[in-house]
Amino acid sequence: MRIDKNSHRKQQDLTGRGKRFAVAVSGFNAALTESLLKHCLKTLAVHDVPPAKVDVVRVPGAFELPW
């Protein structure tokens, strides 16, 4: 673990290697949610998570996300 002196937060070297992830994406406000998805997948890739280990689930609106 190292300390980032600029943000005064502890940071760990994170890896998603060997793990699976699910991302739920709302169809409501698609311009925003598609951008969030794109950057989420990009961040997972940076942390060694291949696309095959990420399930993207799309729902019609925000109301369905908790279910």
C-alpha positions as CSV (number, residue, x, y, z in Angstrom):
1,M,0.0,0.0,0.0
2,R,1.3,3.5,-0.8
3,I,0.1,7.0,0.2
4,D,-0.7,9.5,-2.5
5,K,0.7,12.7,-1.1
6,N,-1.4,14.8,-3.4
7,S,-4.8,13.5,-2.3
8,H,-3.8,12.2,1.2
9,R,-5.6,9.0,0.5
10,K,-4.3,5.4,0.8
11,Q,-4.1,3.7,-2.6
12,Q,-3.7,0.0,-3.3
13,D,-2.5,-1.7,-6.4
14,L,-5.8,-3.1,-7.6
15,T,-6.3,-6.0,-9.9
16,G,-9.4,-7.8,-11.1
17,R,-7.5,-10.7,-12.5
18,G,-9.4,-14.0,-11.9
19,K,-12.7,-12.2,-11.0
20,R,-16.0,-11.7,-12.8
21,F,-18.0,-8.5,-12.8
22,A,-21.6,-7.5,-13.6
23,V,-22.5,-3.9,-14.7
24,A,-26.1,-2.8,-14.7
25,V,-27.0,-0.1,-17.2
26,S,-30.2,1.9,-17.3
27,G,-31.7,2.8,-20.7
28,F,-33.0,6.0,-19.1
29,N,-30.8,8.9,-20.0
30,A,-28.8,6.7,-22.4
31,A,-26.3,9.5,-23.4
32,L,-25.1,9.6,-19.8
33,T,-25.3,5.9,-19.0
34,E,-23.5,4.7,-22.2
35,S,-20.6,7.1,-21.4
36,L,-20.5,5.7,-17.8
37,L,-20.5,2.1,-19.2
38,K,-17.7,3.0,-21.6
39,H,-15.5,4.4,-18.9
40,C,-16.4,1.5,-16.5
41,L,-15.3,-1.1,-19.0
42,K,-12.1,1.0,-19.8
43,T,-11.3,1.1,-16.0
44,L,-11.8,-2.6,-15.6
45,A,-9.5,-3.3,-18.6
46,V,-6.8,-1.2,-17.0
47,H,-7.1,-3.4,-13.9
48,D,-6.6,-6.6,-15.9
49,V,-10.2,-7.6,-16.4
50,P,-10.9,-9.0,-19.9
51,P,-14.2,-8.2,-21.6
52,A,-15.2,-11.9,-21.4
53,K,-15.3,-11.6,-17.6
54,V,-17.7,-8.7,-17.6
55,D,-21.5,-9.2,-17.9
56,V,-23.4,-6.1,-18.9
57,V,-27.1,-6.1,-18.0
58,R,-29.4,-3.5,-19.5
59,V,-32.7,-2.4,-17.9
60,P,-35.3,0.0,-19.3
61,G,-35.1,2.6,-16.5
62,A,-33.5,3.5,-13.2
63,F,-36.4,2.0,-11.3
64,E,-35.5,-1.5,-12.3
65,L,-31.9,-1.3,-11.2
66,P,-32.5,-2.4,-7.5
67,W,-34.5,-5.4,-8.7
